[in-house]
Amino acid sequence: MTAQSKREGMPKLSLKERKHSFKEVALGYTEWQAVSEAKRCLQCKKPACVSGCPVEIDIPAFIKDIREGEFDKAISKIKEKNCLPAIAGRVCPQESQCQEKCVLGIRGSPISIGALERFVADQELKSGVRRYVRTEARHGQVAVIGSGPFGLTAAAELAKAGYEVIIFEALHEVGGVLTYGIPEFRLPKAVVKAEAEYVKSIGVSIEIDKVVGKVITIEELFAAGFKAVFIGTGAGAPTFLGIPGENLNGIYSANEFLTRVNLMKAYKFPDQDTPIRIGKRVVVIGGGNVAFDSARTALRLGAEEVSIVYRRTEKEMPTRLEEVHNAREEGIKFALLTNPIRFMGNDSGWVSKVQCIKMQLGEPDESGRRRPVPVKGSEFTMDADTVIVAIGTRANPLIQSTTKGLKVDGEGHIIVDELGRTSIEGVYAGGDVTTGSATVIEAMRAGKVAAKVFISVDSAKR
């Protein structure tokens, strides 16, 4: 098979089944498909793909192992840099990172690096994840707040370096946004749990139902003997539109909607205790991954018509391209260049319509995207029984408000330097709590960077 061979597509659950099921849509490569795809790799002497990987995985090396059928070697190579490969292989935006750098993409299709990472990670999950062989903790205790991608990654790096690491998780399940934010059909919770168990095998302890800022403060953690504190609490507070009618019944923030479904298992109601109400016509406002997760979830909960309302065009949507394709296949409607300006309700106080206005693209804004401008006189209404607002999130202010001297920006995000250091010595932070909503892999990168900085500083003191 030559390097110019056709790219191996990812098998999917049938459209008929997936529209009404929370089973994972992407089924993963078979062994034959993985080896076939790996053989397309040119094994470049100067691999540009590695420069596109936020955690710097040796991509050509693990792909070479796959093409030779050495799957155990491949996963070992990946885990030198990434402790959550089954997660990253599913949700990392490879198409705009490592795969974008692949030279095969210049004239054809880049190597499906993410699918290959997922393949070997899943092979290990099926056969039983090998426990990490670690040395006894000897350098003292470190606290990590939050068990999302930043927290799990930082904790793993610290434990491998010989620290006793305790993660404090506010919720009753491990995983942070990986658990409450990403639907089962895109990231099965069994995968998140398995990856968390691997991190625990390195020597990390995880305490659930521990809300730092309430049950204990950062100041008290230091007083208890912890040498450093890493904050990875994410951005779980919702952002709203601030338009008339937003308090009507039937209007959810995406945070509440997805948390009810993913963490509280509302899709299994009444077998699970948490209910969720979905009308026949659902309008989702936003164009990112969270908006698409919400829309596809609403469809699976029984909505007859789901529309995504986005104020720019499809080209400007920040979501992954494969999510756009999946949503369109499943029948999600797109109302582009459209912006809501008012919610209208019935006599019972429930939302019944969304008043919108058409938009056109003007000059670029600070993000580099063309700014949407209202078209005068273009107002119209959309029928809606349920509305889900997915326009971004904010950092929860609890830790910031209970930690004296911790500097934050105007939006409440913790201010850090390029190494993850906060305004307080020994306190590090990263992920969405510092940047706002971003990618899982960027949070993982921040966890690795911050952990390495502390390890270096602490080592110099010994």
C-alpha positions, -999 to +999 in steps of 0.1 A: +000+000+000+015+034-010+015+066+008-010+080-017-036+053-008-071+064+002-075+074+038-093+049+060-127+063+071-139+059+107-168+034+109-199+048+126-231+036+142-259+034+117-279+066+113-311+049+122-298+036+155-277+066+166-305+092+163-323+076+192-294+061+211-267+074+234-243+047+222-210+060+209-213+071+172-177+067+161-169+030+164-131+031+160-108+013+136-106-024+132-070-039+134-068-041+096-080-005+092-055+008+117-025-010+101-037+001+067-039+037+077-006+036+095+011+023+064+002+056+047+026+075+070+057+087+052+078+086+084+092+120+078+127+127+090+115+161+103+079+153+113+058+185+113+030+166+129+048+166+163+050+203+163+012+204+160+007+182+191+002+203+223+017+175+244+044+166+219+037+129+213+063+112+191+037+106+164+058+089+137+072+064+163+038+052+176+024+050+140+055+029+130+047+005+158+011+002+146+021-006+110+044-033+124+015-047+146+033-037+178+003-022+195+017-025+231+047-006+220+026+020+204+005+028+235+036+028+256+051+054+233+020+076+235+018+073+273+053+088+276+036+121+268-001+116+272-018+098+302-053+101+286-050+087+251-084+071+248-099+105+257-076+126+235-081+102+206-118+109+207-121+146+215-089+163+206-093+185+175-065+168+155-077+183+123-065+217+134-034+205+152-012+175+144-031+165+113-031+200+099+007+198+098+008+164+081+025+167+047+000+143+031-027+169+036-011+192+010-023+171-019-047+146-003-057+134+031-035+137+062-029+106+084-058+100+108-036+105+138-064+108+163-081+076+151-048+057+154-042+070+189-077+060+199-072+025+183-042+016+204-057+031+235-089+011+230-068-021+224-053-016+258-086-009+274-100-042+260-071-062+272-068-045+306-048-013+312-014-021+326-007-004+359+021+021+360+052+009+378+060+037+402+085+044+428+074+052+464+063+088+469+092+106+486+090+144+479+060+154+499+023+161+492+008+182+464-029+191+461-047+193+427-082+209+426-104+194+399-102+161+381-107+173+346-080+171+319-057+197+336-060+181+370-056+144+358-026+153+337-008+175+363-014+148+389+000+121+368+032+140+360+036+149+397+031+113+409+056+100+384+081+124+397+077+110+433+051+132+449+021+121+469-008+137+450-044+142+462-070+154+437-100+172+453-131+169+431-162+189+439-186+166+421-195+130+429-179+116+398-144+119+385-136+137+352-147+173+354-159+185+320-151+151+305-179+137+326-205+165+329-200+183+296-193+158+268-222+134+259-220+096+261-223+092+223-191+112+218-171+102+249-184+071+269-181+076+306-166+041+309-136+054+290-132+084+313-133+062+344-108+038+329-084+066+322-089+080+357-081+046+371-048+046+352-039+079+368-048+065+402-025+035+394+004+059+392-002+068+428-028+096+427-056+097+453-089+112+443-113+126+469-148+133+455-175+157+469-147+180+482-155+216+473-123+236+478-133+270+490-160+255+512-148+224+530-111+236+529-093+267+515-060+269+497-045+286+527-056+256+548-041+232+523-007+248+528-011+249+565-018+211+564+016+206+548+009+205+510+040+218+491+020+232+461-016+236+449-027+232+413-061+247+403-079+231+374-116+239+382-126+246+346-152+271+335-185+257+347-205+289+352-229+297+324-230+327+302-263+341+291-275+364+263-291+391+285-321+396+263-358+399+272-376+367+282-345+347+291-361+337+325-390+319+308-394+282+317-379+259+291-347+279+286-316+261+298-280+270+299-260+244+281-241+237+314-273+227+332-287+208+303-256+187+296-249+182+333-284+169+339-280+145+310-244+134+313-235+135+350-270+130+364-280+105+337-313+122+329-315+103+297-322+072+318-351+088+337-371+074+356-344+047+362-323+076+373-336+103+396-329+135+375-356+144+349-352+165+318-379+182+298-376+184+260-403+198+238-410+190+202-391+220+188-357+228+203-335+258+195-299+257+204-280+290+204-243+289+196-218+273+171-192+255+192-188+219+203-211+225+233-239+238+210-236+207+188-234+184+218-266+200+231-284+198+198-275+161+192-285+153+228-319+170+224-325+149+193-318+117+212-341+128+240-370+128+216-372+163+200-389+162+166-370+193+153-337+207+165-322+239+151-288+255+157-290+293+156-256+309+149-248+345+141-220+338+116-217+313+087-208+276+089-172+285+079-168+305+111-182+278+134-156+269+161-169+233+164-151+203+149-159+196+112-169+160+120-195+173+145-210+195+118-212+165+095-227+142+122-253+168+131-263+174+095-266+136+089-288+133+119-312+160+107-302+190+128-312+222+111-289+252+108-302+288+111-270+307+101-264+344+101-291+346+127-291+361+162-318+359+189-331+392+203-360+382+224-377+351+239-415+350+239-437+329+261-472+315+265-497+322+293-482+295+315-447+312+314-431+287+291-410+297+261-429+294+228-410+315+203-376+330+197-375+363+180-344+366+158-328+390+134-307+382+103-270+391+103-244+399+078-206+398+082-187+430+086-151+438+094-130+413+115-132+416+153-105+409+179-107+371+172-099+376+135-134+365+125-157+389+106-180+407+130-217+399+126-239+430+120-277+431+123-297+435+091-322+463+098-358+452+094-350+415+091-367+403+123-386+370+123-397+343+148-389+307+153-412+283+172-396+267+202-407+246+232-371+244+245-341+267+242-305+258+251-281+287+254-245+275+244-226+307+240-197+301+263-189+297+300-172+316+329-149+304+356-167+295+389-156+323+413-155+303+445-118+297+448-109+331+436-131+347+462-118+326+490-081+329+482-064+362+493-039+375+468-050+354+439-052+377+409-079+373+383-088+392+351-120+412+344-139+380+336-128+361+367-102+339+351-071+332+372-042+351+358-011+329+351+021+333+332+032+310+304+044+285+329+011+282+348+023+302+378-003+324+396+002+355+417+007+332+448+040+313+452+034+276+450+000+279+434-004+269+398-034+269+375-044+260+340-071+250+316-105+267+313-102+284+347-074+305+331-085+308+295-122+303+294-137+275+273-109+258+253-099+223+242-092+192+264-058+188+249-048+224+257-058+219+293-037+187+293-007+207+279-011+233+306-011+205+333+021+191+320+038+225+318+028+236+353+038+202+368+072+203+352+078+238+364+070+230+400+091+198+399+120+218+386+117+245+413+112+220+441+141+199+429+164+229+430+154+235+467+164+200+478 
